[in-house]
Structure formats: structure tokens, C-alpha cells
Amino acid sequence: MQHEMRLIDTNGYTVPGAVRYGVPTDQVASVEAELKALAEPDAHQGRELHLAHAASLTGVSASNQRAAASQVRANRYEVRITPPVA
């Protein structure tokens, strides 16, 4: 059986470049590790984006952007496997 695997960020979106098609069942674990390795760089970029946006704002809006940055954590990313491995 072959699987589609994708890394999903904290907002439920697929991380660009983090989709693998036609993964054989015996390679799911290694591809999962490969995809999870992409989570930290993507999370870092997401945090930086929120903080840069906060720097251009004031008051509550800036606080909201800083709070959003604190919520972007690589350990909250997930790998979705379709169809699921039995």
C-alpha cells in the first residue's frame, strides 16, 4: 500500500514543500521523521513573521501578534498519513 504524507502546521495548513506522495508502508516511519525535521524551521519562520508584523503595529494589535508568535510551536505540528497506517 502507498500513502500520502504531509506536515500540517499549528493552523491546520500544509507546510509548503512538506508533502510526500506514494510512500510505501515500510518507509512511513523514516518519511515521518524527515517531515518532522521541517517543523522547527517552519515554526521559526512563522514566529518571525508575527513578530515583524507586531513591530509595525501598536497597542492591542501588536500584543495580539506577539501572542500569536508564542503559539507557533514545532511540537504542535503533525504528520497526516492518508490512508492511515493500520
KOLGU-479626 format. One record per residue (C-alpha): x, z, y; residue number from 1. Coordinates in Angstrom, 2 decimals. Layout:
// KOLGU-479626
(site (X,Z,Y),NUM);
...
***
This chain:
// KOLGU-479626
(site (0.00,0.00,0.00),1);
(site (1.17,-0.69,3.54),2);
(site (0.49,1.39,6.63),3);
(site (0.39,1.05,10.37),4);
(site (2.13,3.93,12.13),5);
(site (2.02,4.75,15.82),6);
(site (3.25,7.55,18.05),7);
(site (0.46,9.00,20.19),8);
(site (1.23,10.90,23.40),9);
(site (-0.50,14.03,24.73),10);
(site (-3.18,11.91,26.43),11);
(site (-4.08,10.05,23.24),12);
(site (-2.31,6.81,24.19),13);
(site (0.11,4.87,22.01),14);
(site (3.69,5.19,23.26),15);
(site (4.96,1.70,24.18),16);
(site (7.27,0.35,21.50),17);
(site (6.28,3.07,19.04),18);
(site (4.15,1.13,16.58),19);
(site (5.34,0.06,13.15),20);
(site (3.34,-2.36,11.01),21);
(site (3.49,-2.94,7.27),22);
(site (5.27,0.30,6.38),23);
(site (5.41,0.82,2.61),24);
(site (4.20,4.21,1.40),25);
(site (7.68,5.18,0.20),26);
(site (9.07,4.70,3.74),27);
(site (6.38,6.64,5.65),28);
(site (8.47,9.82,5.97),29);
(site (11.53,8.06,7.37),30);
(site (9.49,5.97,9.82),31);
(site (7.63,9.11,10.91),32);
(site (10.98,10.75,11.75),33);
(site (12.04,7.62,13.64),34);
(site (8.84,7.63,15.71),35);
(site (9.03,11.38,16.41),36);
(site (12.54,10.84,17.80),37);
(site (10.94,8.69,20.52),38);
(site (8.69,11.55,21.68),39);
(site (11.23,13.51,23.75),40);
(site (12.43,10.54,25.86),41);
(site (8.81,9.52,26.49),42);
(site (7.77,13.07,27.36),43);
(site (10.73,13.38,29.75),44);
(site (9.70,10.17,31.48),45);
(site (6.11,11.42,31.76),46);
(site (7.20,14.72,33.28),47);
(site (9.47,12.94,35.78),48);
(site (6.63,10.65,36.80),49);
(site (4.30,13.57,37.51),50);
(site (6.99,15.44,39.44),51);
(site (7.86,12.38,41.52),52);
(site (4.20,11.94,42.34),53);
(site (3.94,15.64,43.26),54);
(site (6.83,15.22,45.71),55);
(site (4.79,12.68,47.65),56);
(site (1.72,14.94,47.84),57);
(site (0.87,18.27,49.40),58);
(site (-1.39,21.22,48.60),59);
(site (-3.64,21.24,45.58),60);
(site (-2.86,17.64,44.62),61);
(site (0.86,18.40,44.39),62);
(site (0.12,21.55,42.39),63);
(site (-2.08,19.56,40.01),64);
(site (0.70,17.02,39.41),65);
(site (3.24,19.79,38.73),66);
(site (0.78,21.41,36.34),67);
(site (0.25,18.08,34.58),68);
(site (4.03,17.71,34.21),69);
(site (4.20,21.06,32.44),70);
(site (1.62,19.87,29.90),71);
(site (3.67,16.85,28.75),72);
(site (5.49,18.23,25.71),73);
(site (7.11,16.20,22.99),74);
(site (6.00,18.65,20.30),75);
(site (2.38,17.74,21.10),76);
(site (2.90,14.08,20.24),77);
(site (1.57,12.95,16.88),78);
(site (2.17,10.11,14.46),79);
(site (-1.03,8.39,13.30),80);
(site (-0.91,6.64,9.95),81);
(site (-3.52,4.02,9.05),82);
(site (-4.69,4.07,6.32),83);
(site (-3.81,7.73,5.77),84);
(site (-1.34,8.52,3.01),85);
(site (-3.18,10.09,0.10),86);
***
